[in-house]
Amino acid sequence: MNENRDTLLAEKPAVFRVRDITKVYHTGDVDVHALRGVGLDLFEGELAVLLGPSGSGKSTLLNIIGGIDRPTAGEVSFRGRALSGMTDRDLTLFRRDHMGFVFQFYNLIPSLTALENVALVTEIAPNPMTPGEALEMVGLGNRMEHFPAQLSGGEQQRVAIARAIAKRPDVLLCDEPTGALDSKTGTVVMDVIETVNSELGTTTAVITHNASIAQMADRVIRFVDGAIVANIENEQKLRAKDLEW
């Protein structure tokens, strides 16, 4: 592994510190262990890919880091502040002020235009971009007045990304952002995520089961059966447009 790159990563401050996280779901008489003693750091400005098959715990960890769910045991801290000490209201404000989310399905409101969908976030954020600025950044400056039904799947996902980044979040969490897209459209979406990471400096974590996407990461974190089995920095990081799916 490249020692200079290791040193650079180690010198970056940790945005998140995850320590010994366990998550158990109780289903009748059965306990399902979604996470088993997981620990990792996410560093300022990095693009990390969490890679693994469905059911390996990736999404559960994202939900805990993002303040959507709470762990059964263990601790998560955001810039030194423990999420476990937050009330439900605190977590709501934490998500509003610091986190951006992109999911596999776009969750746009059909009756609102692209501009209006993004404005839903900018109206409540403390220091937002304008909706138009966010849409320009994802390459949809000429589609602002279109409704979701008038947009392709890739364009809808880019609207969802614009909505997530318009409030200038510290962290962007993406859960299978290309899962519903073909390879060509998926490459466009990952190029947008790459641009957000590089131009805004947004700490970005992308969850995927697509090993090709891992090639564009600063760091690849592999999950199997609720545990991290590898945490490796990429020696030769590829651009999104150079990925082969």
C-alpha positions as CSV (number, residue, x, y, z in Angstrom):
1,M,0.0,0.0,0.0
2,N,1.2,3.5,-0.8
3,E,2.7,4.9,2.5
4,N,2.3,8.5,1.4
5,R,-1.5,8.0,0.8
6,D,-1.7,6.2,4.2
7,T,-0.1,9.1,5.9
8,L,-2.4,11.6,4.2
9,L,-5.5,9.7,5.3
10,A,-4.2,9.3,8.8
11,E,-3.6,13.1,9.1
12,K,-7.2,13.9,8.1
13,P,-9.6,14.4,11.1
14,A,-12.2,11.8,11.6
15,V,-15.7,13.0,11.0
16,F,-17.2,9.7,12.4
17,R,-15.8,7.3,14.9
18,V,-17.6,4.0,15.1
19,R,-16.7,1.7,18.0
20,D,-17.9,-1.9,18.6
21,I,-21.3,-1.4,17.1
22,T,-23.7,-4.3,17.4
23,K,-27.3,-4.2,16.1
24,V,-29.7,-7.0,16.9
25,Y,-33.2,-7.2,15.5
26,H,-35.7,-9.3,17.5
27,T,-38.2,-11.1,15.3
28,G,-40.4,-13.3,17.4
29,D,-38.2,-15.8,19.1
30,V,-35.3,-15.2,16.7
31,D,-32.5,-12.7,17.1
32,V,-31.0,-11.4,13.9
33,H,-27.5,-9.9,14.3
34,A,-27.2,-7.3,11.6
35,L,-23.9,-5.9,12.9
36,R,-21.3,-7.7,15.0
37,G,-18.8,-5.5,16.8
38,V,-18.1,-3.1,13.9
39,G,-15.5,-0.4,14.2
40,L,-14.2,2.2,11.7
41,D,-13.5,5.9,11.1
42,L,-14.7,8.1,8.3
43,F,-12.3,10.9,7.5
44,E,-12.8,14.5,6.4
45,G,-13.4,14.8,2.7
46,E,-12.8,11.2,1.7
47,L,-14.9,9.0,-0.6
48,A,-15.4,5.6,1.1
49,V,-17.2,2.7,-0.5
50,L,-18.8,0.1,1.7
51,L,-18.9,-3.0,-0.3
52,G,-20.7,-6.3,0.3
53,P,-23.6,-8.5,-0.6
54,S,-27.2,-7.8,0.4
55,G,-27.8,-8.5,4.1
56,S,-24.1,-8.0,5.1
57,G,-24.9,-5.0,7.4
58,K,-24.0,-2.1,5.2
59,S,-27.3,-0.3,5.2
60,T,-27.8,-0.9,8.9
61,L,-24.5,0.8,9.6
62,L,-25.4,3.7,7.3
63,N,-28.7,4.2,9.2
64,I,-26.9,4.2,12.5
65,I,-24.2,6.7,11.3
66,G,-26.9,8.9,9.8
67,G,-28.9,9.0,13.0
68,I,-31.9,7.1,11.5
69,D,-31.5,4.1,13.8
70,R,-29.7,3.4,17.1
71,P,-27.3,0.6,17.8
72,T,-28.0,-2.2,20.3
73,A,-24.5,-1.7,21.7
74,G,-21.4,0.3,20.9
75,E,-20.8,4.0,20.2
76,V,-20.9,6.4,17.3
77,S,-19.5,9.9,17.6
78,F,-19.7,12.8,15.1
79,R,-16.8,15.2,15.5
80,G,-16.4,14.2,19.1
81,R,-20.1,14.2,20.0
82,A,-21.7,10.9,20.9
83,L,-24.9,10.2,19.0
84,S,-26.1,8.0,21.9
85,G,-26.4,11.1,24.1
86,M,-28.8,12.8,21.6
87,T,-32.6,12.9,22.1
88,D,-34.8,12.2,19.2
89,R,-35.1,15.9,18.6
90,D,-31.3,16.3,18.7
91,L,-31.0,13.5,16.1
92,T,-33.6,15.3,13.9
93,L,-31.5,18.5,14.0
94,F,-28.3,16.5,13.5
95,R,-29.7,14.9,10.3
96,R,-31.1,18.3,9.1
97,D,-27.9,20.3,9.7
98,H,-25.1,17.8,8.9
99,M,-26.3,14.8,6.8
100,G,-27.4,14.3,3.2
101,F,-29.0,11.0,2.1
102,V,-29.3,9.4,-1.3
103,F,-31.2,6.1,-1.6
104,Q,-31.7,3.6,-4.4
105,F,-35.2,4.9,-5.0
106,Y,-35.5,8.6,-5.6
107,N,-38.4,9.5,-3.2
108,L,-39.3,12.6,-5.2
109,I,-42.7,14.1,-4.8
110,P,-44.5,13.5,-8.2
111,S,-46.6,16.7,-8.0
112,L,-43.5,19.0,-7.6
113,T,-41.0,20.0,-10.2
114,A,-37.3,19.2,-9.8
115,L,-36.8,22.8,-8.5
116,E,-39.6,22.4,-6.0
117,N,-38.4,19.0,-4.8
118,V,-35.0,20.5,-4.0
119,A,-36.5,23.6,-2.4
120,L,-38.2,21.4,0.2
121,V,-34.7,21.0,1.7
122,T,-33.3,24.5,1.2
123,E,-36.3,26.1,2.9
124,I,-35.3,24.5,6.2
125,A,-31.5,24.3,6.0
126,P,-29.4,26.9,7.9
127,N,-27.0,27.7,5.1
128,P,-28.2,26.3,1.8
129,M,-27.4,26.7,-1.9
130,T,-30.3,27.9,-4.0
131,P,-32.2,25.0,-5.6
132,G,-31.1,26.2,-9.0
133,E,-27.4,26.1,-7.9
134,A,-27.8,22.5,-6.7
135,L,-29.5,21.4,-9.9
136,E,-26.8,23.2,-12.0
137,M,-24.2,21.3,-10.1
138,V,-25.7,17.9,-11.1
139,G,-26.1,18.9,-14.7
140,L,-29.9,19.6,-14.7
141,G,-30.0,23.3,-15.2
142,N,-32.2,22.8,-18.2
143,R,-34.6,20.4,-16.5
144,M,-35.6,22.4,-13.4
145,E,-39.2,22.9,-14.3
146,H,-39.8,19.2,-15.2
147,F,-41.8,16.9,-13.1
148,P,-40.4,13.5,-12.0
149,A,-42.5,11.7,-14.6
150,Q,-40.9,13.7,-17.3
151,L,-37.4,12.7,-16.2
152,S,-35.4,9.5,-16.8
153,G,-34.3,7.4,-13.8
154,G,-30.8,8.8,-13.9
155,E,-32.2,12.4,-14.0
156,Q,-34.5,11.6,-11.0
157,Q,-31.5,10.3,-9.1
158,R,-29.6,13.4,-9.9
159,V,-32.5,15.5,-8.6
160,A,-32.3,13.4,-5.4
161,I,-28.6,14.1,-5.2
162,A,-29.2,17.8,-5.7
163,R,-31.8,17.8,-2.9
164,A,-29.3,16.0,-0.6
165,I,-26.4,18.5,-1.3
166,A,-28.4,21.7,-1.5
167,K,-28.2,22.2,2.3
168,R,-24.3,21.8,2.1
169,P,-24.2,18.7,4.4
170,D,-20.9,17.7,6.1
171,V,-21.5,14.1,5.1
172,L,-23.3,12.5,2.1
173,L,-24.5,8.9,2.7
174,C,-25.5,7.0,-0.5
175,D,-27.3,3.7,-0.2
176,E,-27.1,1.8,-3.5
177,P,-27.5,5.0,-5.6
178,T,-27.1,3.1,-8.9
179,G,-29.1,0.0,-7.9
180,A,-32.1,0.8,-10.1
181,L,-30.0,2.1,-13.0
182,D,-28.3,0.7,-16.0
183,S,-24.5,0.9,-16.2
184,K,-24.4,3.9,-18.5
185,T,-26.7,5.9,-16.3
186,G,-25.1,4.6,-13.2
187,T,-21.7,6.0,-14.4
188,V,-23.3,9.4,-14.8
189,V,-24.7,9.3,-11.3
190,M,-21.4,8.2,-9.8
191,D,-19.7,11.0,-11.7
192,V,-22.0,13.5,-10.0
193,I,-21.2,12.0,-6.6
194,E,-17.5,12.2,-7.4
195,T,-17.9,15.9,-8.3
196,V,-19.7,16.7,-5.1
197,N,-17.0,14.9,-3.1
198,S,-14.1,16.7,-4.9
199,E,-15.6,20.2,-5.4
200,L,-17.5,20.6,-2.1
201,G,-15.2,18.5,0.0
202,T,-18.1,16.5,1.3
203,T,-17.2,13.4,3.2
204,T,-19.0,10.7,1.2
205,A,-19.9,7.1,1.9
206,V,-21.4,5.0,-0.9
207,I,-22.9,1.6,-0.1
208,T,-23.0,-0.8,-3.0
209,H,-22.7,-4.5,-3.9
210,N,-21.1,-3.5,-7.3
211,A,-17.4,-4.1,-7.0
212,S,-16.7,-1.8,-10.0
213,I,-17.7,1.2,-8.0
214,A,-15.1,0.4,-5.4
215,Q,-12.4,1.4,-7.9
216,M,-13.3,5.1,-7.5
217,A,-13.0,5.1,-3.7
218,D,-10.3,6.5,-1.6
219,R,-11.0,3.6,0.7
220,V,-12.9,0.3,0.4
221,I,-14.6,-1.2,3.4
222,R,-15.8,-4.8,2.8
223,F,-18.6,-6.3,4.8
224,V,-19.6,-10.0,5.2
225,D,-22.3,-11.3,7.7
226,G,-22.4,-8.1,9.7
227,A,-18.7,-7.7,10.1
228,I,-15.9,-5.7,8.4
229,V,-13.5,-8.2,6.8
230,A,-11.3,-5.6,5.0
231,N,-10.5,-1.9,5.2
232,I,-8.2,-1.0,2.3
233,E,-7.0,2.2,0.7
234,N,-7.0,2.3,-3.1
235,E,-3.6,2.7,-4.5
236,Q,-4.8,3.6,-8.0
237,K,-8.1,5.4,-7.8
238,L,-10.2,5.6,-11.0
239,R,-12.5,8.3,-12.2
240,A,-16.2,7.4,-12.3
241,K,-16.1,7.8,-16.1
242,D,-13.4,5.2,-16.4
243,L,-15.2,2.5,-14.5
244,E,-16.1,-0.7,-16.3
245,W,-19.3,-2.3,-15.1
